[in-house]
């Protein structure tokens, strides 16, 4: 049963958190407007597009991005203030155990973890879709593909190769397509270049040479131009890495399976995004436990000392997350382990701090 003391702490926890988030978002929006003002003046988006297509979708993204840091500082701030006012001592002296005192903190952490999970998996992906479309149209330079020697499996048993691909002209150079059946090559197409035909929604293959193998028989076909259907479109070359930010969990899983089938080399980036959607909400509990353990003791330095320690630990957590993610992208670390390793390490720190906290 939730008692008055529980409501008191929950109100302080959630009130401090959302007030701090509001301040951070206002500051972020002001700095973002200042940074992008030249682009807005040059590209001339309408005021409606700036407010509703960009900033209304910018806010959920940055709210979730800063939520772990703000949550930790919020816990440190209001708990330290309670400790400096001797409220924690009064609560414990009234017969409430430290474990019981943790209940409203955990309830608040559960609510914020659900809030973060809902944002990350259901609200932010469609919001990001609109925001990124705005950025592509008004803020970012046209996407260019710098990949060389592109190998992809477009369907089971069908592989394509391009020496290079020009996004602007939608042309692939030194093209080949191979089809295998039961591990045996049954046909191979070679071409100087292929170009996407927007009207026909097909690839126009120029100066083609097709070799078809049927047992011991071989058939050769060649010509100046042929249209062909390939399970590949120019959109597959235009995707930036942050395209996964526009996908909900089910879409992200399907996209990863498709990219794995095609033999994409940057799957680890997508896997990291997938696992972060669970690890970030879980970090709410870890940071709450660390925050309460640090700030519940009344010390000489007061709130300033607690906040300083809290900010250091927050940035250590974020830095650790970034470093481990880079190791995963480089192939030195399993993506799931890279994402969860900071939580594992800081869970041990949280348990140790909680154990040694005076109760």
Buried (B, 14 or more C-beta within 10 A) or exposed (E): EEEEBBEBBBEBBBEBBBEBBEEBBEEBBEEBEEEBEEBBEEEEBEEEBBEEBBBEBBBBBBBBBBBBBBBBBBBBBBBBBBBBEEBBBEBBEEEBEBEBBBBBBBBBBBBBBEBBBEBBBEBBBBBBBBBBBBBBEBBEEEEEBEEEEBBBBBEEBBBBBBEBBBBEEBBBEBBBBBBBEEEEEBBBBBBEBBBBEEEEEBBBBBBBBBBBBEEEEEEEEEEEEBEBEBEBEBEBBBEEEEBBBBBBBEEBEEBBEEBEEBEBEEBBBBBBBBBBBBBBBBBBBBBBBBBBBBBBBBBEEEBEBBBEBBBEBBEBBEEBBEEBBEBBBEEEBBBBEBBBBBBEBBBEBBBEBBEEBEE
